[in-house]
Amino acid sequence: MIRPSLARLRTAWGAVLADLPDEERGDVPGWVLITLMTAGLVVVIWALAGPALSQLFQQAIDQVSSF
């Protein structure tokens, strides 16, 4: 198996990006912000709902185990 060199991959990727119109390149800072905000929401929801979900899961396991 032949692995292309990193330099060749960078050159190929640069050519692909150069062919794209500016509006097609995306908004990287915007996507980073969306990703960070989503991760923050997951952490907050997990912190608030985690104990209740654990208790609910334990109750379900106890009911199944009692049979």
ROLUM-958271 format. One record per atom (N, C-alpha, C): residue in one letter; atom name; y, z, x. Coordinates in Angstrom, 1 decimal, padded with zeros to 4 digits. Each point is the difference from the previous one (the first is absolute). Last residue first. Layout:
<r residuo="a" atomo="CA" Y="Y" Z="Z" X="X"/>
...
% end
This chain:
<r residuo="f" atomo="N" Y="-009.8" Z="039.1" X="-037.9"/>
<r residuo="f" atomo="CA" Y="-001.1" Z="-000.5" X="-000.8"/>
<r residuo="f" atomo="C" Y="-001.3" Z="000.1" X="000.7"/>
<r residuo="s" atomo="N" Y="004.4" Z="001.3" X="001.8"/>
<r residuo="s" atomo="CA" Y="-000.6" Z="001.0" X="-000.8"/>
<r residuo="s" atomo="C" Y="-001.2" Z="-000.6" X="-000.9"/>
<r residuo="s" atomo="N" Y="002.9" Z="-002.6" X="003.1"/>
<r residuo="s" atomo="CA" Y="-001.0" Z="000.8" X="000.7"/>
<r residuo="s" atomo="C" Y="-000.7" Z="001.0" X="-000.9"/>
<r residuo="v" atomo="N" Y="003.5" Z="-002.7" X="-001.7"/>
<r residuo="v" atomo="CA" Y="-001.1" Z="-000.9" X="000.3"/>
<r residuo="v" atomo="C" Y="-001.1" Z="000.9" X="000.7"/>
<r residuo="q" atomo="N" Y="004.0" Z="002.2" X="-000.9"/>
<r residuo="q" atomo="CA" Y="-000.6" Z="-000.4" X="-001.2"/>
<r residuo="q" atomo="C" Y="-001.2" Z="-000.9" X="000.2"/>
<r residuo="d" atomo="N" Y="002.6" Z="001.2" X="003.7"/>
<r residuo="d" atomo="CA" Y="-000.7" Z="001.2" X="-000.5"/>
<r residuo="d" atomo="C" Y="-000.7" Z="-000.3" X="-001.3"/>
<r residuo="i" atomo="N" Y="002.8" Z="-003.3" X="001.9"/>
<r residuo="i" atomo="CA" Y="-001.3" Z="000.2" X="000.8"/>
<r residuo="i" atomo="C" Y="-000.8" Z="001.1" X="-000.5"/>
<r residuo="a" atomo="N" Y="004.2" Z="-000.8" X="-002.0"/>
<r residuo="a" atomo="CA" Y="-000.9" Z="-001.0" X="-000.3"/>
<r residuo="a" atomo="C" Y="-001.3" Z="000.1" X="000.7"/>
<r residuo="q" atomo="N" Y="003.5" Z="003.0" X="001.1"/>
<r residuo="q" atomo="CA" Y="-000.6" Z="000.3" X="-001.4"/>
<r residuo="q" atomo="C" Y="-001.0" Z="-001.1" X="-000.4"/>
<r residuo="q" atomo="N" Y="002.3" Z="-000.6" X="004.0"/>
<r residuo="q" atomo="CA" Y="-000.9" Z="001.1" X="000.2"/>
<r residuo="q" atomo="C" Y="-000.7" Z="000.3" X="-001.4"/>
<r residuo="f" atomo="N" Y="003.5" Z="-003.2" X="000.1"/>
<r residuo="f" atomo="CA" Y="-001.2" Z="-000.5" X="000.7"/>
<r residuo="f" atomo="C" Y="-001.1" Z="001.1" X="000.1"/>
<r residuo="l" atomo="N" Y="004.2" Z="001.3" X="-001.6"/>
<r residuo="l" atomo="CA" Y="-000.6" Z="-000.9" X="-001.0"/>
<r residuo="l" atomo="C" Y="-001.3" Z="-000.6" X="000.6"/>
<r residuo="q" atomo="N" Y="002.7" Z="002.5" X="002.9"/>
<r residuo="q" atomo="CA" Y="-000.6" Z="000.9" X="-001.0"/>
<r residuo="q" atomo="C" Y="-000.7" Z="-000.9" X="-001.1"/>
<r residuo="s" atomo="N" Y="002.4" Z="-002.3" X="003.3"/>
<r residuo="s" atomo="CA" Y="-001.2" Z="000.7" X="000.6"/>
<r residuo="s" atomo="C" Y="-000.7" Z="000.9" X="-001.0"/>
<r residuo="l" atomo="N" Y="004.0" Z="-002.1" X="-001.3"/>
<r residuo="l" atomo="CA" Y="-001.1" Z="-001.0" X="000.0"/>
<r residuo="l" atomo="C" Y="-001.2" Z="000.6" X="000.7"/>
<r residuo="a" atomo="N" Y="003.9" Z="002.7" X="-000.2"/>
<r residuo="a" atomo="CA" Y="-000.5" Z="-000.2" X="-001.4"/>
<r residuo="a" atomo="C" Y="-001.2" Z="-001.0" X="000.0"/>
<r residuo="p" atomo="N" Y="002.3" Z="000.8" X="004.1"/>
<r residuo="p" atomo="CA" Y="-000.8" Z="001.2" X="-000.4"/>
<r residuo="p" atomo="C" Y="-000.6" Z="-000.2" X="-001.4"/>
<r residuo="g" atomo="N" Y="002.8" Z="-003.6" X="001.7"/>
<r residuo="g" atomo="CA" Y="-001.2" Z="000.3" X="000.8"/>
<r residuo="g" atomo="C" Y="-000.8" Z="001.2" X="-000.5"/>
<r residuo="a" atomo="N" Y="004.5" Z="-001.8" X="-001.5"/>
<r residuo="a" atomo="CA" Y="-001.2" Z="-000.2" X="-000.8"/>
<r residuo="a" atomo="C" Y="-001.3" Z="000.4" X="000.7"/>
<r residuo="l" atomo="N" Y="004.3" Z="000.3" X="002.2"/>
<r residuo="l" atomo="CA" Y="000.2" Z="000.6" X="-001.3"/>
<r residuo="l" atomo="C" Y="-001.3" Z="000.0" X="-000.8"/>
<r residuo="a" atomo="N" Y="000.2" Z="-002.0" X="004.3"/>
<r residuo="a" atomo="CA" Y="000.3" Z="001.4" X="000.1"/>
<r residuo="a" atomo="C" Y="000.1" Z="000.7" X="-001.3"/>
<r residuo="w" atomo="N" Y="-000.6" Z="-004.7" X="000.1"/>
<r residuo="w" atomo="CA" Y="-001.2" Z="000.7" X="000.5"/>
<r residuo="w" atomo="C" Y="000.2" Z="001.5" X="000.1"/>
<r residuo="i" atomo="N" Y="003.7" Z="-002.7" X="-001.0"/>
<r residuo="i" atomo="CA" Y="-000.9" Z="000.0" X="-001.2"/>
<r residuo="i" atomo="C" Y="-001.3" Z="000.8" X="000.4"/>
<r residuo="v" atomo="N" Y="003.1" Z="-000.8" X="003.5"/>
<r residuo="v" atomo="CA" Y="000.5" Z="000.9" X="-001.0"/>
<r residuo="v" atomo="C" Y="-000.9" Z="000.2" X="-001.2"/>
<r residuo="v" atomo="N" Y="-001.2" Z="-003.2" X="003.3"/>
<r residuo="v" atomo="CA" Y="000.0" Z="001.4" X="000.6"/>
<r residuo="v" atomo="C" Y="000.5" Z="001.0" X="-001.1"/>
<r residuo="v" atomo="N" Y="000.4" Z="-004.5" X="-001.0"/>
<r residuo="v" atomo="CA" Y="-001.4" Z="000.4" X="000.0"/>
<r residuo="v" atomo="C" Y="-000.2" Z="001.4" X="000.5"/>
<r residuo="l" atomo="N" Y="004.3" Z="-002.0" X="000.2"/>
<r residuo="l" atomo="CA" Y="-000.4" Z="000.3" X="-001.4"/>
<r residuo="l" atomo="C" Y="-001.5" Z="000.5" X="-000.1"/>
<r residuo="g" atomo="N" Y="001.6" Z="-001.5" X="004.2"/>
<r residuo="g" atomo="CA" Y="000.7" Z="001.3" X="-000.4"/>
<r residuo="g" atomo="C" Y="-000.4" Z="000.4" X="-001.4"/>
<r residuo="a" atomo="N" Y="-001.4" Z="-004.2" X="001.5"/>
<r residuo="a" atomo="CA" Y="-000.7" Z="001.0" X="000.7"/>
<r residuo="a" atomo="C" Y="000.5" Z="001.4" X="-000.3"/>
<r residuo="t" atomo="N" Y="002.4" Z="-003.7" X="-001.6"/>
<r residuo="t" atomo="CA" Y="-001.3" Z="000.1" X="-000.7"/>
<r residuo="t" atomo="C" Y="-000.9" Z="001.1" X="000.6"/>
<r residuo="m" atomo="N" Y="004.1" Z="-001.0" X="002.1"/>
<r residuo="m" atomo="CA" Y="000.2" Z="000.6" X="-001.3"/>
<r residuo="m" atomo="C" Y="-001.3" Z="000.2" X="-000.8"/>
<r residuo="l" atomo="N" Y="-000.1" Z="-002.4" X="004.1"/>
<r residuo="l" atomo="CA" Y="000.3" Z="001.4" X="000.2"/>
<r residuo="l" atomo="C" Y="000.2" Z="000.8" X="-001.3"/>
<r residuo="t" atomo="N" Y="-000.6" Z="-004.7" X="-000.2"/>
<r residuo="t" atomo="CA" Y="-001.2" Z="000.6" X="000.4"/>
<r residuo="t" atomo="C" Y="000.2" Z="001.5" X="000.3"/>
<r residuo="i" atomo="N" Y="003.7" Z="-002.6" X="-001.2"/>
<r residuo="i" atomo="CA" Y="-000.9" Z="000.1" X="-001.1"/>
<r residuo="i" atomo="C" Y="-001.3" Z="000.7" X="000.4"/>
<r residuo="l" atomo="N" Y="003.1" Z="-000.9" X="003.4"/>
<r residuo="l" atomo="CA" Y="000.5" Z="001.0" X="-000.9"/>
<r residuo="l" atomo="C" Y="-000.9" Z="000.2" X="-001.2"/>
<r residuo="v" atomo="N" Y="-001.0" Z="-003.5" X="002.9"/>
<r residuo="v" atomo="CA" Y="-000.3" Z="001.3" X="000.7"/>
<r residuo="v" atomo="C" Y="000.5" Z="001.1" X="-000.9"/>
<r residuo="w" atomo="N" Y="000.9" Z="-004.3" X="-001.4"/>
<r residuo="w" atomo="CA" Y="-001.4" Z="000.3" X="-000.2"/>
<r residuo="w" atomo="C" Y="-000.4" Z="001.3" X="000.7"/>
<r residuo="g" atomo="N" Y="004.4" Z="-001.6" X="000.5"/>
<r residuo="g" atomo="CA" Y="-000.2" Z="000.3" X="-001.4"/>
<r residuo="g" atomo="C" Y="-001.5" Z="000.4" X="-000.2"/>
<r residuo="p" atomo="N" Y="001.4" Z="-001.6" X="004.3"/>
<r residuo="p" atomo="CA" Y="000.4" Z="001.4" X="-000.3"/>
<r residuo="p" atomo="C" Y="-000.2" Z="000.4" X="-001.4"/>
<r residuo="v" atomo="N" Y="-001.3" Z="-004.5" X="001.1"/>
<r residuo="v" atomo="CA" Y="-000.8" Z="001.1" X="000.6"/>
<r residuo="v" atomo="C" Y="000.6" Z="001.4" X="-000.2"/>
<r residuo="d" atomo="N" Y="000.2" Z="-004.7" X="-002.6"/>
<r residuo="d" atomo="CA" Y="001.0" Z="001.0" X="000.3"/>
<r residuo="d" atomo="C" Y="-000.8" Z="001.2" X="000.6"/>
<r residuo="g" atomo="N" Y="-001.1" Z="-005.6" X="-000.1"/>
<r residuo="g" atomo="CA" Y="-000.2" Z="001.3" X="-000.6"/>
<r residuo="g" atomo="C" Y="001.1" Z="001.0" X="000.4"/>
<r residuo="r" atomo="N" Y="-000.9" Z="-005.0" X="000.7"/>
<r residuo="r" atomo="CA" Y="-000.4" Z="000.9" X="001.1"/>
<r residuo="r" atomo="C" Y="-000.2" Z="001.4" X="-000.5"/>
<r residuo="e" atomo="N" Y="001.7" Z="-004.0" X="-002.4"/>
<r residuo="e" atomo="CA" Y="-001.4" Z="000.2" X="-000.1"/>
<r residuo="e" atomo="C" Y="-000.5" Z="001.0" X="001.0"/>
<r residuo="e" atomo="N" Y="004.6" Z="-001.7" X="-000.3"/>
<r residuo="e" atomo="CA" Y="-000.3" Z="000.9" X="-001.2"/>
<r residuo="e" atomo="C" Y="-001.5" Z="000.3" X="-000.1"/>
<r residuo="d" atomo="N" Y="001.6" Z="-003.0" X="003.5"/>
<r residuo="d" atomo="CA" Y="000.4" Z="001.4" X="000.2"/>
<r residuo="d" atomo="C" Y="-000.4" Z="000.9" X="-001.2"/>
<r residuo="p" atomo="N" Y="-003.1" Z="-004.2" X="000.9"/>
<r residuo="p" atomo="CA" Y="001.4" Z="000.2" X="-000.3"/>
<r residuo="p" atomo="C" Y="000.4" Z="001.5" X="000.2"/>
<r residuo="l" atomo="N" Y="-004.1" Z="-002.1" X="002.8"/>
<r residuo="l" atomo="CA" Y="000.4" Z="000.6" X="-001.3"/>
<r residuo="l" atomo="C" Y="001.5" Z="000.0" X="-000.2"/>
<r residuo="d" atomo="N" Y="-002.2" Z="-001.4" X="004.1"/>
<r residuo="d" atomo="CA" Y="000.0" Z="-001.0" X="-001.0"/>
<r residuo="d" atomo="C" Y="000.4" Z="000.5" X="-001.4"/>
<r residuo="a" atomo="N" Y="-000.4" Z="002.8" X="003.9"/>
<r residuo="a" atomo="CA" Y="001.1" Z="-000.9" X="000.1"/>
<r residuo="a" atomo="C" Y="000.1" Z="-001.1" X="-001.1"/>
<r residuo="l" atomo="N" Y="-003.7" Z="003.1" X="000.3"/>
<r residuo="l" atomo="CA" Y="001.3" Z="000.6" X="-000.5"/>
<r residuo="l" atomo="C" Y="001.2" Z="-000.9" X="000.1"/>
<r residuo="v" atomo="N" Y="-004.1" Z="-001.5" X="001.8"/>
<r residuo="v" atomo="CA" Y="-000.2" Z="000.1" X="-001.4"/>
<r residuo="v" atomo="C" Y="001.3" Z="000.6" X="-000.6"/>
<r residuo="a" atomo="N" Y="-000.3" Z="-000.3" X="004.6"/>
<r residuo="a" atomo="CA" Y="000.2" Z="-001.3" X="-000.6"/>
<r residuo="a" atomo="C" Y="-000.1" Z="000.0" X="-001.5"/>
<r residuo="g" atomo="N" Y="-000.9" Z="004.0" X="002.5"/>
<r residuo="g" atomo="CA" Y="001.4" Z="-000.4" X="000.0"/>
<r residuo="g" atomo="C" Y="000.3" Z="-001.3" X="-000.6"/>
<r residuo="w" atomo="N" Y="-004.4" Z="001.3" X="000.5"/>
<r residuo="w" atomo="CA" Y="000.6" Z="000.8" X="-001.1"/>
<r residuo="w" atomo="C" Y="001.5" Z="-000.3" X="000.0"/>
<r residuo="a" atomo="N" Y="-002.5" Z="-001.9" X="003.4"/>
<r residuo="a" atomo="CA" Y="-000.4" Z="-000.6" X="-001.2"/>
<r residuo="a" atomo="C" Y="000.7" Z="000.7" X="-001.2"/>
<r residuo="t" atomo="N" Y="000.6" Z="001.7" X="004.3"/>
<r residuo="t" atomo="CA" Y="000.6" Z="-001.3" X="-000.1"/>
<r residuo="t" atomo="C" Y="-000.3" Z="-000.6" X="-001.3"/>
<r residuo="r" atomo="N" Y="-002.1" Z="004.0" X="001.0"/>
<r residuo="r" atomo="CA" Y="001.4" Z="000.2" X="-000.2"/>
<r residuo="r" atomo="C" Y="000.7" Z="-001.3" X="-000.2"/>
<r residuo="l" atomo="N" Y="-004.5" Z="-000.2" X="001.1"/>
<r residuo="l" atomo="CA" Y="000.1" Z="000.5" X="-001.3"/>
<r residuo="l" atomo="C" Y="001.5" Z="000.2" X="-000.3"/>
<r residuo="r" atomo="N" Y="-001.1" Z="-001.2" X="004.3"/>
<r residuo="r" atomo="CA" Y="-000.2" Z="-001.1" X="-000.8"/>
<r residuo="r" atomo="C" Y="000.2" Z="000.4" X="-001.5"/>
<r residuo="a" atomo="N" Y="000.1" Z="003.4" X="003.3"/>
<r residuo="a" atomo="CA" Y="001.2" Z="-000.9" X="000.1"/>
<r residuo="a" atomo="C" Y="-000.1" Z="-001.2" X="-001.0"/>
<r residuo="l" atomo="N" Y="-003.7" Z="003.0" X="000.5"/>
<r residuo="l" atomo="CA" Y="001.1" Z="000.5" X="-000.8"/>
<r residuo="l" atomo="C" Y="001.2" Z="-000.8" X="000.0"/>
<r residuo="s" atomo="N" Y="-004.8" Z="-002.4" X="000.6"/>
<r residuo="s" atomo="CA" Y="000.9" Z="001.0" X="000.7"/>
<r residuo="s" atomo="C" Y="001.1" Z="000.5" X="-000.9"/>
<r residuo="p" atomo="N" Y="-004.9" Z="-001.5" X="-001.8"/>
<r residuo="p" atomo="CA" Y="001.3" Z="-000.6" X="000.4"/>
<r residuo="p" atomo="C" Y="000.8" Z="001.1" X="000.7"/>
<r residuo="r" atomo="N" Y="-005.4" Z="-000.3" X="-000.1"/>
<r residuo="r" atomo="CA" Y="001.1" Z="000.8" X="-000.6"/>
<r residuo="r" atomo="C" Y="001.3" Z="-000.7" X="000.5"/>
<r residuo="i" atomo="N" Y="-005.4" Z="-001.6" X="-000.7"/>
<r residuo="i" atomo="CA" Y="001.2" Z="-000.1" X="000.8"/>
<r residuo="i" atomo="C" Y="001.2" Z="000.7" X="-000.7"/>
<r residuo="m" atomo="N" Y="-005.7" Z="000.3" X="000.1"/>
<r residuo="m" atomo="CA" Y="001.2" Z="000.0" X="-000.8"/>
<r residuo="m" atomo="C" Y="001.2" Z="000.0" X="000.9"/>
% end
